[in-house]
Amino acid sequence: MATQNHPMSDYDLTTVPGASAMRFVVVVSEWNGEITSKLKDGAFDTLIQCGAKAENITIISVPGSFELIFAAKCAAQNLHPDAVIGLGCVIRGETPHFDYVCSGVTQGFATLNANHHYHVPFIFGLLTDNNEQQSIDRAGGKLGNKGVEAAITAIKMVNVANQLRIKN
């Protein structure tokens, strides 16, 4: 994904592979829905702008960020997309719950990507912010939209996967 000095929210469409033949699943957490809905909209709109067909984009809602892992796994197994994008938002509170959820989701997506049964990229689009304003800033605010960045990453990773399949 991007850094503060290289945000992909301001991508150059000419540098992004065409997505017209690609199929995507976007799994979105309902928790912090005012934030995650903006991430979802950014991802969906970007996929469409890059050529993906609306009928080739499946949106799945799950209760919270931890549930992104299970839904992403099931989507890869049953829907056979070219990429799965997980979008969620966890905001630090007064208990260590934040640390456990963030660590678990991070590890879950890393495990999915490393699993040889799945031949699709799983894109980690989880906001892990200290406060609500940081999340707002990353969901269409002054720091761009991380849903947009997740979509661009998904398209680029599908392209990488396709190139590696051709070479093998």
Backbone as CSV, one residue per row, in Angstrom:
resi,resn,N_x,N_y,N_z,CA_x,CA_y,CA_z,C_x,C_y,C_z
1,MET,0.849,-1.165,0.000,0.000,0.000,0.000,0.902,1.237,0.000
2,ALA,0.351,2.364,0.335,1.048,3.633,0.159,1.668,4.126,1.459
3,THR,2.471,5.149,1.311,3.007,5.865,2.453,2.555,7.304,2.345
4,GLN,2.841,8.089,3.362,2.450,9.489,3.345,3.094,10.226,2.175
5,ASN,4.288,9.833,1.774,4.989,10.507,0.695,4.639,9.965,-0.684
6,HIS,3.901,8.873,-0.734,3.552,8.264,-2.018,2.125,7.724,-1.966
7,PRO,1.131,8.602,-1.806,-0.239,8.102,-1.709,-0.765,7.633,-3.057
8,MET,-1.322,6.431,-3.078,-1.903,5.922,-4.315,-3.303,6.457,-4.545
9,SER,-3.847,7.230,-3.591,-5.163,7.831,-3.807,-5.125,8.795,-4.981
10,ASP,-3.954,9.347,-5.247,-3.764,10.266,-6.371,-3.077,9.540,-7.518
11,TYR,-3.578,8.372,-7.883,-2.942,7.527,-8.885,-3.094,8.101,-10.286
12,ASP,-2.182,7.718,-11.142,-2.230,8.064,-12.561,-2.850,6.865,-13.280
13,LEU,-4.038,7.045,-13.809,-4.780,5.944,-14.437,-3.967,5.257,-15.527
14,THR,-3.071,5.987,-16.174,-2.276,5.386,-17.253,-1.256,4.386,-16.728
15,THR,-0.993,4.390,-15.422,-0.012,3.459,-14.848,-0.678,2.229,-14.235
16,VAL,-2.007,2.165,-14.292,-2.744,1.061,-13.685,-3.213,0.124,-14.790
17,PRO,-2.931,-1.175,-14.651,-3.408,-2.123,-15.667,-4.934,-2.080,-15.783
18,GLY,-5.437,-2.381,-16.949,-6.883,-2.442,-17.147,-7.495,-3.572,-16.342
19,ALA,-8.648,-3.322,-15.768,-9.290,-4.306,-14.903,-10.555,-4.898,-15.518
20,SER,-10.746,-4.732,-16.817,-12.006,-5.144,-17.442,-12.258,-6.648,-17.365
21,ALA,-11.219,-7.440,-17.312,-11.401,-8.894,-17.262,-11.219,-9.449,-15.843
22,MET,-11.083,-8.569,-14.863,-10.804,-8.998,-13.489,-12.088,-9.066,-12.663
23,ARG,-12.087,-10.021,-11.708,-13.197,-10.191,-10.774,-12.689,-9.918,-9.354
24,PHE,-13.457,-9.163,-8.596,-13.046,-8.762,-7.253,-14.133,-9.060,-6.232
25,VAL,-13.691,-9.367,-5.022,-14.573,-9.398,-3.865,-14.055,-8.345,-2.898
26,VAL,-14.962,-7.505,-2.427,-14.631,-6.498,-1.426,-15.395,-6.870,-0.164
27,VAL,-14.661,-7.218,0.890,-15.258,-7.576,2.172,-15.119,-6.360,3.080
28,VAL,-16.245,-5.907,3.624,-16.276,-4.653,4.375,-16.860,-4.873,5.767
29,SER,-16.163,-4.369,6.756,-16.646,-4.418,8.129,-17.751,-3.387,8.348
30,GLU,-18.805,-3.786,9.058,-19.881,-2.860,9.418,-19.494,-1.992,10.618
31,TRP,-18.528,-2.471,11.418,-18.094,-1.712,12.589,-17.407,-0.434,12.100
32,ASN,-17.703,0.688,12.731,-17.253,2.003,12.265,-17.728,2.239,10.827
33,GLY,-18.994,1.917,10.592,-19.576,1.953,9.260,-19.509,3.294,8.553
34,GLU,-19.519,4.383,9.299,-19.410,5.693,8.657,-18.052,5.856,7.985
35,ILE,-17.055,5.157,8.468,-15.715,5.173,7.869,-15.616,4.104,6.787
36,THR,-16.016,2.875,7.119,-15.829,1.766,6.177,-16.689,1.916,4.921
37,SER,-17.829,2.586,5.040,-18.651,2.792,3.836,-17.917,3.702,2.844
38,LYS,-17.159,4.650,3.349,-16.375,5.523,2.473,-15.205,4.753,1.850
39,LEU,-14.612,3.842,2.606,-13.549,2.992,2.048,-14.119,2.119,0.930
40,LYS,-15.291,1.523,1.198,-15.950,0.666,0.196,-16.281,1.456,-1.066
41,ASP,-16.861,2.624,-0.895,-17.213,3.447,-2.055,-15.971,3.828,-2.851
42,GLY,-14.895,4.176,-2.144,-13.648,4.516,-2.830,-13.101,3.342,-3.616
43,ALA,-13.146,2.148,-3.017,-12.648,0.952,-3.701,-13.515,0.633,-4.912
44,PHE,-14.825,0.610,-4.724,-15.738,0.271,-5.818,-15.590,1.260,-6.974
45,ASP,-15.641,2.546,-6.679,-15.539,3.565,-7.726,-14.213,3.472,-8.478
46,THR,-13.150,3.174,-7.765,-11.834,3.061,-8.397,-11.763,1.841,-9.306
47,LEU,-12.291,0.722,-8.842,-12.310,-0.476,-9.686,-13.072,-0.203,-10.982
48,ILE,-14.213,0.453,-10.869,-15.010,0.799,-12.050,-14.226,1.750,-12.962
49,GLN,-13.621,2.770,-12.377,-12.849,3.736,-13.172,-11.700,3.056,-13.916
50,CYS,-11.176,1.989,-13.330,-10.062,1.269,-13.955,-10.535,0.169,-14.906
51,GLY,-11.839,0.119,-15.160,-12.355,-0.786,-16.177,-13.101,-2.000,-15.685
52,ALA,-13.103,-2.255,-14.382,-13.843,-3.417,-13.878,-15.335,-3.224,-14.124
53,LYS,-16.007,-4.320,-14.380,-17.452,-4.280,-14.584,-18.149,-4.445,-13.231
54,ALA,-19.202,-3.695,-13.015,-19.926,-3.748,-11.743,-20.347,-5.175,-11.392
55,GLU,-20.747,-5.945,-12.400,-21.184,-7.323,-12.129,-20.031,-8.239,-11.739
56,ASN,-18.800,-7.773,-11.895,-17.619,-8.548,-11.494,-17.039,-8.081,-10.166
57,ILE,-17.818,-7.283,-9.441,-17.403,-6.819,-8.115,-18.477,-7.253,-7.122
58,THR,-18.100,-8.113,-6.189,-19.017,-8.586,-5.161,-18.665,-7.901,-3.849
59,ILE,-19.663,-7.308,-3.212,-19.474,-6.661,-1.918,-20.076,-7.569,-0.852
60,ILE,-19.303,-7.868,0.177,-19.762,-8.691,1.293,-19.558,-7.894,2.579
61,SER,-20.612,-7.769,3.373,-20.524,-7.079,4.660,-20.386,-8.093,5.779
62,VAL,-19.537,-7.756,6.741,-19.355,-8.593,7.930,-19.471,-7.690,9.161
63,PRO,-19.791,-8.260,10.330,-20.020,-7.428,11.511,-18.821,-6.578,11.943
64,GLY,-17.644,-7.186,11.984,-16.471,-6.470,12.480,-15.234,-6.795,11.683
65,SER,-14.141,-6.187,12.054,-12.895,-6.368,11.304,-12.324,-7.770,11.444
66,PHE,-12.479,-8.385,12.603,-11.940,-9.730,12.774,-12.603,-10.714,11.816
67,GLU,-13.854,-10.476,11.487,-14.602,-11.356,10.592,-14.209,-11.213,9.129
68,LEU,-13.412,-10.205,8.813,-12.919,-10.040,7.442,-12.168,-11.286,6.975
69,ILE,-11.426,-11.907,7.878,-10.572,-13.050,7.532,-11.419,-14.223,7.028
70,PHE,-12.408,-14.606,7.798,-13.256,-15.744,7.426,-13.982,-15.479,6.107
71,ALA,-14.565,-14.285,5.977,-15.296,-13.968,4.755,-14.359,-13.929,3.552
72,ALA,-13.155,-13.410,3.728,-12.185,-13.376,2.629,-11.815,-14.792,2.197
73,LYS,-11.594,-15.667,3.167,-11.260,-17.066,2.862,-12.402,-17.744,2.112
74,CYS,-13.630,-17.600,2.611,-14.786,-18.216,1.960,-15.006,-17.651,0.562
75,ALA,-14.795,-16.366,0.410,-14.957,-15.740,-0.911,-13.960,-16.321,-1.899
76,ALA,-12.718,-16.490,-1.479,-11.706,-17.056,-2.376,-12.059,-18.493,-2.752
77,GLN,-12.537,-19.257,-1.787,-12.871,-20.661,-2.039,-14.085,-20.822,-2.945
78,ASN,-15.093,-19.999,-2.756,-16.386,-20.230,-3.391,-16.715,-19.317,-4.566
79,LEU,-16.150,-18.120,-4.581,-16.489,-17.170,-5.639,-15.404,-17.060,-6.704
80,HIS,-14.225,-17.558,-6.412,-13.103,-17.600,-7.348,-12.792,-16.244,-7.991
81,PRO,-12.596,-15.216,-7.158,-12.246,-13.909,-7.711,-10.771,-13.872,-8.096
82,ASP,-10.380,-12.803,-8.730,-8.963,-12.580,-9.023,-8.252,-11.937,-7.841
83,ALA,-8.988,-11.239,-6.985,-8.430,-10.638,-5.771,-9.546,-10.426,-4.759
84,VAL,-9.164,-10.450,-3.483,-10.084,-10.159,-2.387,-9.524,-8.954,-1.631
85,ILE,-10.361,-7.963,-1.438,-9.983,-6.753,-0.715,-10.724,-6.746,0.617
86,GLY,-9.993,-6.639,1.707,-10.597,-6.532,3.035,-10.519,-5.102,3.533
87,LEU,-11.655,-4.521,3.911,-11.699,-3.141,4.377,-12.340,-3.077,5.764
88,GLY,-11.631,-2.464,6.683,-12.149,-2.310,8.033,-11.521,-1.114,8.715
89,CYS,-11.995,-0.834,9.922,-11.498,0.308,10.677,-11.546,-0.034,12.154
90,VAL,-10.388,-0.004,12.789,-10.297,-0.225,14.225,-9.678,1.028,14.828
91,ILE,-10.375,1.609,15.810,-9.903,2.828,16.457,-9.525,2.488,17.899
92,ARG,-8.334,2.914,18.298,-7.807,2.604,19.628,-8.775,3.089,20.713
93,GLY,-8.990,2.255,21.702,-9.832,2.606,22.846,-9.017,2.535,24.125
94,GLU,-9.698,2.309,25.211,-9.042,2.296,26.516,-8.570,0.917,26.940
95,THR,-8.875,-0.116,26.152,-8.486,-1.476,26.519,-7.553,-2.041,25.448
96,PRO,-6.902,-3.157,25.714,-6.015,-3.764,24.710,-6.745,-4.445,23.561
97,HIS,-8.070,-4.394,23.533,-8.849,-5.014,22.460,-8.340,-4.574,21.085
98,PHE,-8.029,-3.306,20.938,-7.498,-2.743,19.690,-6.291,-3.547,19.219
99,ASP,-5.352,-3.787,20.113,-4.121,-4.496,19.754,-4.405,-5.917,19.294
100,TYR,-5.311,-6.599,19.984,-5.629,-7.974,19.617,-6.320,-8.058,18.258
101,VAL,-7.271,-7.178,18.019,-7.987,-7.199,16.744,-7.039,-6.852,15.600
102,CYS,-6.274,-5.781,15.755,-5.349,-5.370,14.691,-4.328,-6.457,14.392
103,SER,-3.763,-7.030,15.433,-2.776,-8.095,15.247,-3.400,-9.321,14.598
104,GLY,-4.590,-9.694,15.054,-5.256,-10.873,14.502,-5.605,-10.716,13.034
105,VAL,-6.134,-9.565,12.663,-6.505,-9.345,11.265,-5.261,-9.284,10.389
106,THR,-4.232,-8.625,10.874,-2.976,-8.563,10.127,-2.425,-9.961,9.899
107,GLN,-2.359,-10.766,10.947,-1.857,-12.129,10.829,-2.758,-12.970,9.931
108,GLY,-4.064,-12.771,10.051,-5.008,-13.524,9.228,-4.812,-13.266,7.743
109,PHE,-4.645,-12.005,7.370,-4.437,-11.692,5.957,-3.065,-12.166,5.484
110,ALA,-2.064,-12.088,6.354,-0.748,-12.612,5.980,-0.827,-14.121,5.751
111,THR,-1.549,-14.816,6.599,-1.714,-16.269,6.452,-2.456,-16.608,5.169
112,LEU,-3.519,-15.871,4.869,-4.252,-16.114,3.633,-3.347,-15.937,2.416
113,ASN,-2.540,-14.897,2.419,-1.641,-14.654,1.291,-0.564,-15.723,1.165
114,ALA,-0.157,-16.301,2.285,0.901,-17.311,2.256,0.374,-18.719,1.980
115,ASN,-0.930,-18.913,2.078,-1.518,-20.235,1.923,-1.487,-20.659,0.453
116,HIS,-0.917,-21.810,0.195,-0.774,-22.276,-1.184,-2.101,-22.730,-1.818
117,HIS,-3.167,-22.842,-1.033,-4.465,-23.237,-1.591,-5.148,-22.096,-2.337
118,TYR,-4.777,-20.884,-1.999,-5.405,-19.723,-2.618,-4.427,-19.128,-3.611
119,HIS,-4.887,-18.881,-4.778,-4.018,-18.341,-5.825,-4.446,-16.926,-6.190
120,VAL,-4.922,-16.204,-5.178,-5.344,-14.824,-5.378,-4.717,-13.953,-4.302
121,PRO,-4.474,-12.692,-4.610,-3.979,-11.788,-3.574,-5.112,-11.358,-2.643
122,PHE,-4.809,-11.299,-1.365,-5.712,-10.783,-0.348,-5.159,-9.427,0.069
123,ILE,-5.914,-8.381,-0.193,-5.442,-7.026,0.035,-5.897,-6.544,1.408
124,PHE,-4.952,-6.112,2.203,-5.166,-5.673,3.581,-5.516,-4.188,3.578
125,GLY,-6.771,-3.868,3.822,-7.229,-2.484,3.846,-7.830,-2.127,5.192
126,LEU,-7.115,-2.434,6.252,-7.602,-2.181,7.605,-6.981,-0.895,8.144
127,LEU,-7.828,0.065,8.480,-7.339,1.259,9.158,-7.119,0.909,10.626
128,THR,-5.979,1.275,11.159,-5.644,1.014,12.554,-5.205,2.343,13.170
129,ASP,-6.182,3.150,13.538,-5.905,4.526,13.934,-6.072,4.748,15.427
130,ASN,-5.418,5.803,15.904,-5.477,6.158,17.320,-6.750,6.899,17.695
131,ASN,-7.377,7.551,16.717,-8.602,8.297,17.010,-9.457,8.394,15.744
132,GLU,-10.691,8.836,15.927,-11.632,8.892,14.813,-11.182,9.856,13.724
133,GLN,-10.562,10.968,14.094,-10.124,11.934,13.097,-9.089,11.327,12.149
134,GLN,-8.191,10.518,12.672,-7.219,9.849,11.801,-7.926,8.959,10.797
135,SER,-8.977,8.290,11.214,-9.735,7.437,10.296,-10.454,8.266,9.246
136,ILE,-11.052,9.352,9.654,-11.728,10.249,8.709,-10.737,10.755,7.671
137,ASP,-9.539,11.108,8.133,-8.499,11.612,7.229,-8.077,10.574,6.196
138,ARG,-8.234,9.278,6.516,-7.808,8.191,5.635,-8.965,7.566,4.852
139,ALA,-10.158,8.098,5.054,-11.348,7.582,4.369,-11.957,8.686,3.513
140,GLY,-11.116,9.334,2.737,-11.576,10.397,1.860,-11.220,11.778,2.345
141,GLY,-10.501,11.855,3.450,-10.093,13.141,3.996,-8.751,13.590,3.458
142,LYS,-8.031,14.348,4.261,-6.797,14.983,3.800,-5.677,14.001,3.457
143,LEU,-5.794,12.763,3.896,-4.767,11.759,3.574,-5.235,10.778,2.496
144,GLY,-6.263,11.149,1.764,-6.740,10.294,0.685,-7.756,9.288,1.174
145,ASN,-7.952,8.253,0.383,-8.908,7.205,0.716,-8.196,5.867,0.572
146,LYS,-8.032,5.192,1.684,-7.315,3.908,1.674,-8.103,2.827,0.932
147,GLY,-9.399,3.016,0.738,-10.166,2.095,-0.108,-9.736,2.212,-1.559
148,VAL,-9.481,3.438,-2.008,-8.948,3.671,-3.349,-7.608,2.970,-3.485
149,GLU,-6.758,3.147,-2.495,-5.425,2.553,-2.533,-5.484,1.028,-2.534
150,ALA,-6.416,0.466,-1.774,-6.575,-0.991,-1.759,-7.011,-1.501,-3.128
151,ALA,-7.891,-0.762,-3.796,-8.340,-1.162,-5.133,-7.197,-1.120,-6.135
152,ILE,-6.406,-0.076,-6.102,-5.254,0.024,-7.012,-4.268,-1.104,-6.732
153,THR,-4.036,-1.375,-5.448,-3.143,-2.473,-5.080,-3.677,-3.802,-5.599
154,ALA,-4.978,-4.027,-5.476,-5.582,-5.272,-5.956,-5.380,-5.436,-7.455
155,ILE,-5.642,-4.390,-8.212,-5.473,-4.467,-9.668,-4.023,-4.766,-10.021
156,LYS,-3.112,-4.072,-9.383,-1.690,-4.287,-9.678,-1.238,-5.693,-9.281
157,MET,-1.756,-6.209,-8.179,-1.369,-7.556,-7.754,-1.987,-8.637,-8.636
158,VAL,-3.189,-8.425,-9.128,-3.763,-9.368,-10.101,-2.891,-9.389,-11.342
159,ASN,-2.452,-8.234,-11.769,-1.568,-8.155,-12.933,-0.265,-8.907,-12.679
160,VAL,0.309,-8.742,-11.490,1.536,-9.479,-11.134,1.272,-10.977,-11.167
161,ALA,0.166,-11.414,-10.550,-0.168,-12.834,-10.525,-0.342,-13.381,-11.928
162,ASN,-0.987,-12.619,-12.798,-1.179,-13.059,-14.176,0.157,-13.164,-14.909
163,GLN,1.039,-12.231,-14.690,2.363,-12.290,-15.319,3.145,-13.497,-14.840
164,LEU,3.066,-13.822,-13.567,3.802,-14.962,-13.039,3.197,-16.283,-13.525
165,ARG,1.884,-16.334,-13.711,1.255,-17.543,-14.239,1.686,-17.794,-15.679
166,ILE,1.803,-16.735,-16.451,2.230,-16.862,-17.852,3.658,-17.374,-17.927
167,LYS,4.519,-16.900,-17.032,5.933,-17.300,-17.067,6.115,-18.732,-16.601
168,ASN,5.233,-19.203,-15.743,5.347,-20.590,-15.248,4.576,-21.468,-16.176
